[in-house]
């Protein structure tokens, strides 16, 4: 009797296990599949933003920027992707788009994604419901506090989007189901991810490159190499390491944001989008702050004024500044512009010249405020012309850097307490200063 009951209980347990085991497997598989979907969705959204930023700053083939930001982790089969590039101009009332101000171009894919028909209809200028135009306007008409200002419902609100020129990138990516769960009707439709990235087109009149041969007081060593991801040598800084953008208030950039970067490439071989972390320290670091002339005090105030837009390396106006001594006999007052420390008659930056190093305390709010502005405007097109050096000599109060070239760059972050700044390479500048002794 006891033995029979034991066999009965064992049999019951096996039956229960057999019934519950498939359900348990489905729960595990579902968790894995949903995690894959969420991770891929995040990557596709990042790709759309990256491509829009690239296009807004004048880059061509923006779909390649989108694909490049996910190429190591997502299947790039053209049958799984559809990408559109949108160039649009908001009307003067901020509640629609200007005549001929909505231009959509199919940039990638073979129109085979699950959501293609739905999205294509929403992108059409004749769309009347669930339209991408409405989505973009709502994004543009939302203020810094996250409040949507509807110019249609309330004609008195601030039309912050009026007249804006924007570039948008719409991305569809069909995710390959790793567990085949799309065979389950309840889970069908989860595998087409969509993302929209919108960026205001850079205004060259407001935040374009510095005019003429002016420079900003940053000197970068020509031997510096581009960054790797956080797990490699010469790693990208962690978010918590940034002084600005402040990780307590904002989201600092990540390695994935610089989708065009190739690790460990020397500055001389850099291409647009490569990212460099530069450590300050005369003779020990790979970048230094500059003093345009030795007549002005070595201080954070002097550096902050020289860093401010649009730069003062070519400024020889009398500002009534105090001085240590006259930097050049060419002017009867103290100048802010560049004066070669070994030749007081030379006021033109060119290869082979020396520039005095600013060895004062630069971890100061006067410097930080100016750097913050450059970083905030980088996505809108703010670029700086900085000095490349190949030789540093006379360490200490008389330290100098020798110019070997000029680079156009964007500032992306810093931690002055840790003595580093983060800069994105744009291009080498050979517009002037290439011949020693002249422009």
Secondary structure, DSSP 8 states (H G I E B T S, - for coil): -HHHHHHHHHHHHHHHHHHHHHHHHHHHHHHHHHHHHHHHHHHHHHHHHHHHHHHHTT-S-HHHHHHHTTTTTS---GGGEEEEEEEEEE-TTSSSEEEEEEEEEEEEE-S-STTHHHHHHHHSTT--SS-HHHHHHHHHTB-TTS-B--TTT-TTS--TTTT-EEEEEEEEEE---SS-GGGSGGGTTTTEEEEEEEEE---HHHH---STT--EEEEEETT-B--B-TTSSSB---GGG-TBTTTTTS----GGG-TT--TT-BGGG--TT-EEEEEB-TTTSSEEEEES-TTS--SHHHHHHHHSTT--TT--S------SS-S-TTSSS---S---TT-TT--S--TT-EEEE--S---SHHHHHHHHHHHHTGGGT--EEEEEEEEEES-STT-EEEEEEEEEEEEEEEETTTTEEEEEEEEE--SS--STT--
